[in-house]
Amino acid sequence: MDLKLWAIVVKFFTTDGKFSFIKVGAQLLVLCALVVGLVAFVGNNKTVTLNVDGKVTSVQTFGGTVGQVVKSANLELKPTDRVSPAIDASVRNGTVINVNQAKEVKVSLDGAEKTVNTNAQDVAGLVTELGVASASSVSVPKDAQLAVAGSFVSISTPKTVSIVADGKVDTATTTAATVGKVLEDAGLTLGANDRTSQPANAHVVNNMVIKVSRVDNAQTAVTTDEVPFEKVTTESAELLKGEQEVTQAGSAGKIEKTYKLVLVDGREASRTLVSETVSVQPVAEKITVGTKPKPVAQAAPAPAAGTNTGAAAPAIMNEAMWDKIAQCESGGNWSINTGNGYYGGLQFDIQTWIGSGGGAYAPNASLATKAQQIDIANRVYAQRGLQPWGCGWAATS
């Protein structure tokens, strides 16, 4: 034995160089206390595995319960946290403690937002808790960990949609969240002017119908319309009052109009006039109207009731115009009398017929010849134009 070590042992167990049983006993007591303390230290110190939302750590602890171990790990538990084993359960060396913290997650489910309280540690667990279809589209990976606060997850469940576009109807099941994404997934490209029945940012709902309208506003159309001619009337003392003569025939002009078209799915939806050009100028019709007083004629004998006097009518003027009006007024029947108070091809009433001199021919226009009726019509026309005839518009048709 080393001399120095021997000297220490001798000193430890002797007093004044003599072996002392008292000192030996005292030293043994101290040694036993140290051994007991060491055994107690080793017995109470444990290695525990702490799993907090999937984050695993090894903890050295003297704590005897789960709650003490968690507290010693500086982890503050909330009442809604889920802990296994229970808080008051005893722990031993090798015990595994699982803690699933309560989390507030903002969830958008098919466009409807709400805050969900969950103990799930990842997105997959949250989706399972919500009970949505496993085929749903999720905005973040399903293995992503959820934070205690501030997590946001958008979920779109499978839905059936119908797309009406380009003359076809396609039905599909989609997890796209918006109309724009549905159209993108379907490979439909929208032109700058194309329209959809739902906005691109609208949330998709089950059995939605999305109609795509192709809009083309690059087309134009050109039309040619007639420009009506004016009628210019001059008076002449050389013609008898009531007589008139066309000295210059009128003719309609032509105007070209250019329109900008809007076509929706190939059909015209609207047109806007952008320019117009007169290609042919109209020519005014010139009419000379007589002002010379008519000679006073001897009164003709009164005709028998319901008969024509047989008086000759002057040469027919404006026959084509009156034929058109008669066709509209009476179907071109110059002797028509339906009992409605209007007579003949031009549907004179008794007052107008007699007041314009028709009594010289017949009691009413239905008993007069076509020439006689046109003579009276020309007299009315010279004074009042075509205003008395509802079908006066037919003269220029």
Secondary structure, DSSP 8 states (H G I E B T S, - for coil): --HHHHHHHHHHHEETTEE-HHHHHHHHHHHHHHHHHHHHHHHH-EEEEEEETTEEEEEEE--SBHHHHHHHTT----TT-EEES-TT-B--TT-EEEEE--EEEEEEETTEEEEEEE--SBHHHHHHHHT--TT-EESS-TT-B--SEEEEEEEE--EEEEEEETTEEEEEEE--SBHHHHHHHTT----TT-EESS-TT-B--TTEEEEEE-EE---EEEEEEEE---EEEEEEEEEETT-EEEEE--B-EEEEEEEEEEEETTEEEEEEEEEEEEEE--B-EEEEEEEE------------TT-----------SHHHHHHHHHHHHTT-TT-B-SSS-BTTTTB-HHHHHHTTGGGT-SSGGGS-HHHHHHHHHHHHHHHTTTT-TTGGGGG-
